[in-house]
């Protein structure tokens, strides 16, 4: 669908929604206005709002419209953003002017495209058209104004905008809002509310009048108006935030429209359980977009590669498997599919056994899983050995551990990793080998039962990512049994530091969203999605630890890590389950050819999903940062240690910065930015340095 039609369809969807007037608000404001002769209204996000989640998303919309008009301007969205910034800098530097005009912005934009004057002029026209078409009136304020006029109040509108007064008058007339006594527009007066100078003008024009102002911006509409003797009311129902994670690329538009219409619909609803509501609605949009686009992509790849059976791997793929079944993946692709219980935990010991059988010692990969993946710096050696079920008595009587590393109560340090791996290889194999062999036999039984060792079928696995580890380990297992046929892997994303090296051994790997051969800065961006997506895709069970033969059923079954005090399942039920239910509801609507917040399934693809993830994970709004930041991610293989994505404490020294940023860099940085006055300036500067590879527009957003 062309973007002009997309906007029209979304607007029609919005207009069909039933919005109720909040009479409590009307009565409150009419009562408050009794002692004032003038009631003033802010315009954007008070009298009206755009159907885009962020005002600047309009630039992404214009980018696509230009392509549709065969007038492509490369990176229009970002350059439009910088053109306005530059115009404001020049106006202030040369003339100490507080405001600019629309023409001045486009004069700067021409400099970005010196040989494309016609295309820039087309963009200038399209932007005004989009402004006009994307605006929807706030019926609540129309009703209030009618009541205030009946009470004999004068009505004025006051707006900070580069749009011309004439254009604002045109919109007001179109929305039946030409009921005002006076309109103040900053681009006409060259003074703005947020400095107070526009309020000075309003006060000067109405010296004998008492004024009540209603607006959404705390600084411009509330604090500054009070400084000039104007009372105010903070209107928050249409309050929004800007974000720039997707760098204003056209593909963010469907997400932007969905998010805004969802927000507008929410202004009409009672906000009871904020957290439950957040997770379900978050799933409706982000979950729906990511799952729909991934399944659509997967179907095409599976048909092209002539796959016969797909294994949906590990807990991450349980919801993907559910989406695959709902969207008729097998019948459309002519495949069979199943959910395979597997994790790095359940397969690492069997692969250690394979190493010993093949070479008499553990491979470097296995040693890495037994050390770096199993122990955290700062834990004691005793905690580590307990995790491997190795008794203190064995360590003391049968090894020279104490001589090499000291007391079992000493804390582990990664500087010992190399020596400790050698110690495992030389002194722990004797006690570990029987355990490896036992778990190999059970894993073999389960995988054999599930058909993993069938040498005839064309197999594939589907997983969220990020290094293709399970594909590597399954290949190792199959190769040990003499099976040379490769497995294909389909993923959300693959990291370029390890996945490419596994391609030739493990078999083909393809990713829908995040490519392993990205530009240098892109893996830094990807770090922000990984742990959020992993947790959002959590299953309704804990991690598979190993396998067990059930004599009664004559089947091998997965054994899950114990869920102490139902800690995991409680968190799942309160968060991820709701997210997934929201996503499934969206998929069901799209399957039935219904619109979801004004958007059709045909408007969704992997590029739209990437843009949605960029917007949320790179530039989260306050609500997303609050709830996503509370996610507790398991940072070790047995899920015994969990840390929130955003820790509430602030860094006290430079060594704190990297570990605290690791799980969600942009989320943490935005949290620190909000508390910037409480952080040592030098530490804050050091934290910002971690983002120096980011694109300028995102870096500018992060540091404010």
C-alpha positions in Angstrom: 0.0 0.0 0.0 1.3 3.5 -0.9 2.0 5.6 2.2 -0.6 8.2 1.3 -3.2 5.5 1.3 -1.7 4.0 4.5 -2.2 7.3 6.3 -5.8 7.7 5.0 -6.6 4.2 6.1 -5.2 4.7 9.6 -7.1 8.0 9.9 -10.4 6.4 8.9 -9.7 3.6 11.4 -9.1 6.3 14.1 -12.2 8.2 13.2 -14.4 5.1 13.6 -13.3 4.8 17.2 -15.9 5.9 19.8 -14.4 8.6 21.9 -16.3 9.8 25.0 -16.1 13.3 26.4 -14.5 13.4 29.8 -17.2 15.5 31.6 -15.2 15.5 34.8 -12.4 17.3 33.0 -14.9 19.7 31.3 -16.6 20.6 34.6 -13.2 21.0 36.4 -11.9 23.4 33.8 -15.1 25.4 33.5 -15.1 25.8 37.3 -11.4 26.8 37.2 -12.1 29.3 34.5 -14.7 31.2 36.4 -12.2 33.7 37.7 -10.5 34.3 34.3 -11.6 36.4 31.4 -9.4 34.6 28.8 -8.8 30.9 28.4 -5.7 30.2 26.4 -4.9 26.9 24.7 -1.7 25.4 23.4 -2.2 23.9 19.9 -0.1 20.7 19.2 -1.0 17.8 21.5 -3.6 19.9 23.2 -6.1 21.2 20.6 -5.0 18.6 18.1 -2.4 15.9 17.5 -0.7 14.2 14.6 -1.4 10.5 13.9 2.4 9.9 14.1 3.8 8.7 17.4 6.6 11.3 17.2 6.2 14.6 15.3 9.5 14.0 13.5 8.2 10.6 12.2 6.4 12.8 9.6 9.9 13.2 7.9 10.1 9.4 7.5 6.6 9.5 5.9 7.7 12.2 3.4 10.9 10.1 2.6 8.6 7.3 1.3 6.2 9.7 -0.4 9.1 11.1 -2.3 10.1 7.7 -3.6 6.5 7.1 -4.6 6.7 10.4 -6.5 9.9 9.3 -8.2 11.8 12.1 -6.4 14.1 10.2 -4.2 16.2 12.2 -1.7 18.7 9.9 0.0 18.4 10.0 3.9 15.7 12.7 3.7 14.4 12.1 7.2 17.7 12.6 9.0 18.7 15.5 6.7 15.4 17.2 7.3 16.1 16.8 11.0 19.5 18.4 10.7 18.3 21.2 8.4 16.0 22.4 11.1 18.7 22.2 13.7 21.1 24.2 11.4 18.4 26.8 10.6 17.8 27.4 14.3 21.6 27.7 15.0 22.0 30.3 12.2 18.9 32.3 13.3 20.2 32.6 16.8 23.9 33.2 15.9 23.2 35.9 13.3 20.0 37.5 14.6 19.5 36.2 18.1 16.1 35.1 16.9 14.2 32.5 18.9 12.1 31.1 16.1 12.5 30.2 12.4 10.2 29.8 9.5 9.4 26.8 7.4 11.1 28.5 4.4 14.3 28.8 6.3 14.3 25.1 7.1 14.0 24.2 3.4 16.6 26.8 2.5 19.0 24.8 4.6 17.7 21.5 3.2 18.6 22.7 -0.3 22.2 22.7 0.8 22.0 19.0 1.5 20.8 18.3 -2.1 22.4 21.1 -4.3 21.5 19.3 -7.5 18.0 18.2 -6.6 16.1 21.4 -6.3 12.9 20.0 -7.8 12.9 17.1 -5.4 13.4 19.3 -2.4 10.6 21.6 -3.5 8.4 18.5 -3.9 9.3 17.5 -0.4 8.4 21.0 0.9 4.9 20.7 -0.7 4.4 17.1 0.5 5.3 17.9 4.1 2.7 20.6 4.3 0.1 18.2 2.8 1.1 15.5 5.3 0.9 17.9 8.2 -2.6 18.8 7.1 -3.7 15.2 6.5 -2.2 13.7 9.6 -3.7 16.0 12.2 -6.8 14.9 14.2 -8.8 17.2 16.4 -9.2 16.7 20.2 -13.0 16.6 20.5 -12.7 17.0 24.2 -11.2 20.5 23.7 -13.9 21.5 21.2 -16.5 20.6 23.7 -14.7 22.6 26.4 -14.3 25.6 24.2 -18.0 25.6 23.4 -18.8 25.6 27.1 -16.3 28.4 27.8 -17.8 30.5 25.1 -21.2 30.0 26.7 -19.7 31.3 29.9 -18.5 34.5 28.0 -14.8 33.7 28.0 -12.4 34.9 25.3 -10.5 32.2 23.6 -6.9 32.5 22.4 -4.5 29.9 20.9 -0.8 30.1 21.5 1.7 27.9 19.6 5.4 27.5 19.3 5.8 26.3 15.7 7.8 27.1 12.5 4.6 26.7 10.5 3.2 30.0 9.3 0.2 31.7 10.9 -1.7 31.4 7.6 -1.2 27.6 7.5 -2.2 27.3 11.2 -5.4 29.2 10.4 -6.1 26.9 7.5 -5.9 23.8 9.8 -8.0 25.5 12.5 -10.7 26.2 10.0 -10.6 22.7 8.6 -11.1 21.3 12.1 -13.9 23.7 13.0 -11.7 25.4 15.5 -12.0 28.9 14.1 -13.7 29.9 17.3 -10.8 31.9 18.8 -10.5 35.5 19.5 -6.8 35.7 18.7 -4.0 33.3 17.5 -0.4 33.7 18.5 2.1 31.8 16.4 5.9 32.0 17.2 6.9 32.0 13.6 4.9 35.2 13.1 6.2 37.0 16.2 9.7 35.4 16.3 9.3 34.9 20.0 8.6 31.5 21.8 6.8 30.3 24.8 9.7 28.3 26.2 11.8 31.4 26.8 8.8 33.3 28.1 9.0 36.1 25.5 5.8 35.0 23.7 4.0 35.1 27.0 5.3 38.6 27.5 3.7 39.5 24.2 0.4 37.9 25.2 0.4 39.7 28.5 1.2 43.0 26.9 -1.7 42.6 24.4 -4.1 41.8 27.2 -3.0 44.1 30.1 -6.4 44.2 31.9 -7.2 40.5 31.4 -6.8 37.5 33.6 -5.6 34.4 31.7 -5.8 30.7 32.3 -3.6 28.6 29.9 -4.1 24.9 29.1 -1.1 23.1 27.6 1.0 19.9 27.6 4.6 21.2 27.9 5.8 21.6 31.5 8.4 24.2 30.7 6.8 26.2 27.9 3.1 26.0 28.9 3.3 25.7 32.7 6.4 27.1 34.3 7.0 30.0 31.8 3.4 31.1 31.7 3.4 31.4 35.5 6.4 33.7 35.4 4.3 36.2 33.5 1.3 36.1 35.8 -0.6 33.6 33.7 -2.3 30.7 35.5 -2.0 27.3 33.9 -3.4 23.7 33.7 -1.1 20.8 32.7 -3.0 18.8 30.0 -1.4 15.3 29.7 -3.8 13.1 27.8 -2.0 13.6 24.5 1.5 13.9 26.0 4.2 12.2 23.9 7.9 11.8 23.6 10.3 12.1 20.7 12.6 9.3 19.7 15.0 8.7 16.9 16.3 5.1 17.2 15.2 4.2 13.6 17.0 7.3 12.2 13.7 8.5 10.6 13.7 5.7 8.0 10.4 5.2 6.1 9.9 1.7 7.5 9.1 3.1 10.9 5.8 4.7 9.7 3.5 1.6 10.3 4.8 1.2 13.8 4.5 5.0 14.4 0.9 5.0 13.3 0.0 1.9 15.3 1.6 3.2 18.5 -0.1 6.6 18.2 -3.6 5.2 17.6 -3.1 2.8 20.5 -2.1 5.8 22.7 -5.1 7.8 21.6 -7.4 4.9 22.2 -5.9 4.5 25.7 -6.8 8.1 26.6 -10.4 7.0 26.7 -9.8 4.0 29.0 -9.5 3.7 32.8 -5.9 3.0 33.6 -6.1 0.4 36.4 -3.3 -2.1 36.1 -0.6 -0.1 34.3 2.0 -2.9 34.2 -0.4 -5.7 32.9 -1.8 -3.2 30.4 1.7 -2.3 29.2 2.8 -5.8 28.5 -0.3 -6.8 26.6 -0.3 -3.7 24.5 3.4 -3.9 23.9 2.8 -7.3 22.6 0.0 -6.2 20.4 2.3 -3.9 18.4 6.0 -5.0 18.8 5.2 -8.7 19.2 2.7 -8.7 16.4 5.0 -6.9 14.0 8.1 -9.0 14.8 6.3 -12.4 14.7 4.2 -11.6 11.6 7.2 -10.4 9.7 9.5 -13.3 10.8 6.9 -16.0 9.9 6.3 -14.4 6.5 10.1 -14.3 5.9 10.5 -17.9 7.2 7.8 -19.2 4.9 9.6 -17.8 1.9 13.0 -19.2 3.0 11.6 -22.6 3.8 9.8 -22.9 0.4 12.9 -21.7 -1.4 15.2 -24.2 0.4 12.8 -27.1 0.1 12.8 -27.8 3.8 10.9 -30.9 5.0 10.9 -30.5 8.7 11.6 -27.5 11.0 12.7 -27.7 14.6 11.8 -24.7 16.7 14.6 -24.6 19.2 14.8 -23.8 22.9 12.6 -21.6 25.0 13.0 -18.6 22.7 11.2 -20.3 19.8 8.1 -21.6 21.7 6.1 -18.4 20.8 7.6 -18.5 17.3 6.4 -22.1 16.9 2.9 -21.0 18.2 2.8 -18.2 15.6 4.0 -20.6 12.8 1.1 -23.0 13.6 -1.4 -20.1 13.9 -0.4 -18.7 10.5 -0.6 -22.2 8.8 3.2 -22.4 8.2 3.2 -26.2 7.6 0.2 -26.3 5.3 1.5 -23.4 3.2 5.1 -24.7 3.0 4.4 -28.4 2.8 6.5 -29.1 6.0 6.2 -30.7 9.3 7.4 -29.0 12.5 8.0 -29.5 16.2 9.2 -27.8 19.3 12.6 -29.2 20.4 13.5 -28.9 24.1 17.2 -27.9 24.0 19.5 -25.4 25.5 23.2 -24.8 25.8 22.9 -26.3 29.3 21.3 -29.6 28.1 23.7 -30.2 25.2 27.0 -28.9 26.5 27.8 -31.9 28.7 27.0 -34.4 25.9 29.3 -32.5 23.6 32.0 -32.7 26.2 31.6 -36.4 26.1 32.0 -36.3 22.3 35.2 -34.3 22.7 36.7 -36.9 25.0 35.6 -39.8 22.8 37.1 -38.1 19.7 40.4 -36.6 21.1 40.7 -37.7 24.7 40.4 -34.1 25.9 37.9 -31.2 25.9 37.8 -28.7 23.0 38.3 -25.0 23.5 34.6 -24.5 23.0 33.7 -26.9 25.7 36.2 -25.4 28.1 34.8 -22.0 27.4 31.3 -23.3 28.3 32.7 -24.8 31.5 34.4 -21.7 32.6 33.3 -18.3 31.2 29.7 -19.5 30.7 29.5 -21.1 34.1 31.2 -18.8 36.7 30.9 -15.1 37.3 33.8 -13.0 38.4 33.4 -12.4 42.1 31.9 -15.8 42.9 33.8 -18.2 45.1 35.5 -21.3 43.8 33.2 -23.3 46.1 30.1 -21.8 44.4 31.5 -22.9 41.0 32.2 -26.5 42.1 28.7 -26.8 43.7 27.2 -25.8 40.4 29.0 -28.7 38.7 28.1 -31.1 41.6 31.8 -31.6 42.5 32.2 -32.1 46.2 34.7 -30.2 48.3 36.0 -33.5 49.6 37.0 -34.6 46.0 38.7 -31.3 45.3 40.7 -31.5 48.6 41.7 -35.2 48.4 42.2 -35.8 44.7 43.5 -32.6 43.2 46.2 -30.0 43.9 43.7 -27.1 43.6 44.7 -25.5 46.9 48.3 -25.4 45.8 47.4 -23.7 42.5 44.5 -21.4 43.4 44.3 -21.2 47.2 41.2 -21.5 49.4 37.9 -22.6 47.9 36.5 -19.5 49.6 38.6 -17.3 47.4 36.8 -15.4 44.7 37.2 -16.3 41.0 38.9 -13.9 38.7 38.9 -14.2 34.9 42.7 -13.8 34.9 42.8 -17.4 36.2 40.7 -18.7 33.2 43.6 -20.1 31.2 45.2 -21.9 34.2 41.8 -23.2 35.4 41.0 -24.7 32.0 44.3 -26.5 32.1 43.3 -27.7 35.6 40.0 -29.0 34.4 41.7 -30.8 31.5 44.3 -32.4 33.7 42.6 -33.1 37.0 38.8 -32.9 36.7 38.2 -35.1 33.6 38.2 -38.2 35.8 35.2 -37.1 37.8 33.5 -35.2 35.0 33.7 -37.8 32.3 31.1 -40.2 33.7 28.7 -37.4 34.1 29.3 -36.3 30.5 28.8 -39.9 29.3 25.5 -40.3 31.2 24.1 -37.0 29.9 25.2 -38.0 26.4 23.2 -41.2 26.5 20.1 -39.4 27.7 20.5 -36.6 25.1 21.1 -39.2 22.4 17.8 -41.0 23.4 15.8 -37.8 23.3 17.2 -36.5 19.9 16.8 -40.0 18.4 13.2 -40.1 19.5 12.6 -36.6 18.0 14.1 -37.6 14.7 17.1 -35.3 14.8 19.4 -38.1 13.5 17.3 -38.9 10.4 19.8 -38.7 7.6 17.2 -38.5 4.8 15.0 -35.5 5.5 16.0 -31.9 4.8 16.0 -30.4 8.2 16.1 -26.8 9.4 16.0 -25.1 12.8 14.4 -21.8 13.8 15.7 -19.9 16.7 16.0 -16.4 17.9 19.9 -16.3 17.6 22.6 -14.9 18.2 25.6 -17.1 17.6 24.1 -20.3 16.1 25.4 -22.3 19.1 22.7 -24.9 19.2 23.0 -25.4 15.5 26.8 -25.9 16.0 26.3 -28.4 18.8 23.6 -30.4 17.0 25.9 -30.6 14.0 28.7 -31.8 16.2 26.4 -34.5 17.7 25.2 -35.6 14.2 28.7 -35.7 12.8 29.9 -37.9 15.7 27.3 -40.4 14.6 28.5 -40.2 11.0 25.8 -37.9 9.7 27.4 -35.4 7.3 24.2 -33.7 6.0 24.0 -30.1 7.1 21.2 -28.5 9.0 20.0 -25.1 7.9 19.3 -22.4 10.5 16.9 -19.5 10.4 17.3 -16.7 13.0 16.1 -13.3 14.1 19.7 -12.2 14.1 23.4 -13.4 14.2 26.3 -11.7 15.8 29.2 -11.0 13.4 31.9 -11.9 16.0 31.1 -15.6 16.1 28.4 -16.8 13.7 30.4 -16.3 10.4 33.1 -18.7 11.7 30.5 -21.4 12.2 28.9 -21.2 8.8 30.9 -23.8 6.9 30.9 -26.3 9.7 27.3 -25.9 11.0 25.6 -25.4 7.7 23.8 -22.4 6.2 22.6 -19.7 8.6 20.1 -16.9 7.6 18.8 -14.1 9.6 15.6 -12.1 9.2 16.4 -8.9 11.1 20.0 -8.6 12.1 22.7 -9.5 9.6 26.1 -10.9 10.7 27.9 -8.9 8.0 26.8 -5.4 9.1 28.7 -2.1 9.2 31.1 -1.7 12.2 28.6 0.3 14.4 25.6 -2.0 13.8 26.6 -4.8 16.3 26.7 -2.1 18.9 23.1 -1.2 18.1 22.2 -4.9 18.1 23.4 -5.3 21.7 20.3 -3.3 22.7 17.8 -5.9 21.3 19.3 -9.2 22.3 18.4 -9.6 25.9 15.1 -7.8 25.5 14.0 -10.1 22.7 15.3 -13.2 24.5 13.2 -12.5 27.6 10.1 -11.4 25.6 10.3 -14.8 23.9 10.5 -16.8 27.1 8.6 -20.1 27.3 6.1 -21.3 29.9 8.8 -23.5 31.4 12.3 -23.0 32.7 15.5 -24.0 30.9 16.1 -27.6 29.9 18.9 -28.9 32.1 19.1 -32.5 30.7 16.9 -35.4 29.6 15.4 -38.4 31.4 14.0 -41.7 30.3 10.5 -42.3 31.6 9.9 -46.1 31.9 6.1 -45.6 32.2 5.7 -43.8 28.9 8.8 -45.3 27.3 9.9 -41.9 26.2 12.7 -39.5 26.9 11.6 -36.3 28.5 13.2 -32.9 29.1 14.1 -32.1 32.7 13.8 -28.4 33.6 15.9 -26.3 36.0 14.1 -26.1 39.3 12.0 -22.9 39.7 12.7 -21.9 43.2 9.6 -20.4 44.9 8.0 -20.3 41.4 10.1 -17.2 40.8 10.4 -17.7 37.0 6.8 -18.8 36.3 5.4 -15.9 38.3 7.5 -13.4 36.4 6.5 -15.1 33.1 2.8 -14.9 34.0 3.0 -11.2 35.0 5.0 -10.1 31.9 6.0 -12.2 29.0 2.8 -14.3 28.8 0.8 -11.1 28.5 3.2 -9.8 25.8 2.7 -13.0 23.9 -1.0 -13.0 24.3 -1.1 -9.5 22.8 1.0 -10.6 19.9 -1.1 -13.6 19.2 -4.3 -11.5 19.2 -2.7 -9.2 16.6 -1.8 -12.2 14.4 -5.3 -13.6 14.7 -6.7 -10.2 13.5 -4.3 -10.0 10.7 -5.1 -13.6 9.7 -8.7 -12.6 9.5 -7.8 -9.6 7.3 -8.7 -7.1 10.1 -6.8 -3.9 10.7 -4.8 -3.6 13.9 -4.7 0.1 15.1 -5.3 1.1 11.5 -2.6 -1.1 9.9 -3.0 -4.1 7.6 -0.7 -7.2 7.7 0.5 -6.4 4.1 2.1 -3.2 5.5 4.3 -5.4 7.8 7.7 -6.8 6.8 11.1 -7.4 8.4 12.3 -3.8 7.7 9.2 -2.5 9.6 10.1 -4.8 12.5 13.7 -3.6 12.5 12.6 0.0 12.7 10.1 -0.8 15.5 12.9 -2.5 17.5 15.2 0.5 16.8 12.7 3.0 18.1 12.0 1.0 21.3 15.4 -0.4 22.2 17.6 2.5 21.1 15.3 5.4 22.1 12.8 4.0 24.7 10.1 6.2 26.0 9.7 6.6 29.8 7.1 3.8 30.1 9.2 1.3 28.1 12.3 2.2 30.0 10.4 1.6 33.3 9.0 -1.8 32.5 11.6 -3.2 30.2 14.3 -2.1 32.6 12.8 -4.3 35.3 13.3 -7.4 33.2 15.6 -9.7 35.1 17.9 -11.5 32.7 19.7 -14.8 33.6 23.4 -14.1 33.0 24.7 -17.6 33.6 23.9 -20.9 32.1 21.9 -22.4 35.0 19.8 -19.2 35.5 20.8 -19.0 39.1 21.8 -15.4 38.8 19.6 -12.7 37.4 20.2 -9.0 36.9 17.7 -6.3 35.8 18.4 -4.8 32.4 18.6 -1.4 34.2 20.0 -1.4 37.7 18.7 1.4 39.9 22.0 2.2 41.3 24.3 4.7 39.5 28.0 4.2 38.7 30.4 5.2 41.4 33.6 4.5 39.6 34.7 3.9 36.0 34.9 0.1 36.5 31.1 0.1 37.1 30.2 1.5 33.7 30.9 -1.4 31.2 29.1 -4.1 33.3 26.1 -1.9 34.0 25.8 -1.0 30.3 26.2 -4.5 29.1 22.6 -5.8 29.1 20.8 -2.8 27.6 23.3 0.0 26.8 20.8 2.6 25.5 18.2 1.9 28.1 20.8 2.4 30.9 22.2 5.5 29.2 18.8 7.1 28.9 18.2 6.3 32.6 21.5 7.9 33.6 20.7 10.9 31.4 17.5 11.5 33.4 19.6 11.4 36.5 22.6 13.3 35.0 22.9 15.7 37.9 23.5 12.8 40.3 26.4 11.3 38.4 30.0 12.5 38.5 30.5 14.5 35.2 33.7 12.6 34.4 31.9 9.3 34.8 29.1 10.5 32.6 31.6 11.5 30.0 33.2 8.1 30.2 29.9 6.4 29.8 29.0 8.5 26.7 32.3 7.4 25.1 30.9 3.8 24.9 28.5 5.1 22.2 31.0 6.9 20.0 30.4 4.4 17.1 26.7 5.3 17.0 25.3 7.4 14.1 25.4 11.1 15.0 21.6 11.5 15.1 21.3 8.7 17.7 24.3 9.9 19.7 22.8 13.4 19.8 19.5 12.0 21.1 21.3 10.0 23.9 23.4 12.8 25.2 20.5 15.4 24.9 
